[in-house]
Amino acid sequence: MSEFLSDTDFELYRKLIYDESGITFSSMNRTILESRLKDRLRETNLATPAEYYNLVRKDKEELKVMLDSVTTNLTRFFRNQPHFDALINYVLPALINLKKVSGDNKIRVWSAGCSTGEEPYTIAMILKDKLPPAFTAEIVASDISLKSLMVGKMGFYTDSRIVGIPDNYLGRFFDHKNDGYQVRDELIKMIRFDYHNLKHDSGLRNIDIVFCRNVLIYFDEAAQKAVIDRFWDAMAPKSYLFIGHSESLFGMNTRFEFLKTDWACLYQKNI
Ligand SMILES: C[S@@+](CC[C@H](N)C(=O)[O-])C[C@H]1O[C@@H](n2cnc3c(N)ncnc32)[C@H](O)[C@@H]1O
């Protein structure tokens, strides 16, 4: 039996969070929700979950803060290296060949659910290193967590967070400062950090590569399908979609083609 949320409160919060973000809480992760809400109650000086619920229903800004507080933002540089091997050895060569024919020399990437920026900065380092000089790249990095986006925009990571970055990239793209590393401007300029809730259309179009890794695990099947359909609309023909290595579109009715490369599995909008 739960001490903090009654079953009715839990149901109200569960539904609100799902409707607003797609994030799905079940009885399995109820305690996580409770501990995050407890913190918010303390910070807003409210006494009961019902009072806080009334606040988030009236106040759009507090709703954003609440949604931010229930997200899980765990990430790291070069997370799941095989994805980046597939990017370097399969996706980029294919896109470069395609674009040489069309004459479009820009690669457009979306890191959807970018958390504190480690994923888009990893992509930016690879693109800077591997793209031919005639090519440019533009990365949109979006998340529902405003706190995480602020960290990403700053581009400063403490010593313990830079593990996984190859030494040559660390030397080339970061400056060592006090107890951490500052991303250099040339990378920061490649990325546009933006608040975006995957529940809604992003308005992005013609994207060549989408990374949406370790985000869909927090959604139920219906919410996952809705997000995947919106990616389809945002993506260019012959574009590529990376999802987390523990995530899959198997059994989902989507138009994406499964692609097994020598390095990792991914999906293609193959039209
Ligand atoms: C575990 S992190 C994954 C970060 C990175 N993609 C990676 O794989 O390392 C999941 C991120 O998804 C974000 N997220 C969850 N629901 C979202 C939604 N509805 N819209 C946008 N971002 C969302 C969270 O805020 C969190 O930062």
The ligand as an ORCA input file, in Angstrom:
! r2SCAN-3c Opt
* xyz 0 1
  C      17.076      8.346    -21.114
  S      17.117      9.867    -21.944
  C      17.885      9.415    -23.479
  C      18.925     10.412    -23.934
  C      19.663     10.018    -25.201
  N      18.763      9.936    -26.337
  C      20.405      8.726    -25.037
  O      20.015      7.705    -25.596
  O      21.402      8.723    -24.305
  C      15.403     10.078    -22.405
  C      15.037     11.524    -22.717
  O      13.759     11.551    -23.364
  C      13.093     12.726    -22.939
  N      11.638     12.606    -23.153
  C      10.769     11.801    -22.521
  N       9.520     12.021    -22.957
  C       9.602     12.989    -23.905
  C       8.647     13.665    -24.720
  N       7.349     13.395    -24.659
  N       9.102     14.604    -25.574
  C      10.421     14.905    -25.646
  N      11.368     14.314    -24.901
  C      10.964     13.367    -24.037
  C      13.473     12.836    -21.471
  O      13.305     14.144    -20.976
  C      14.931     12.366    -21.474
  O      15.828     13.446    -21.511
*
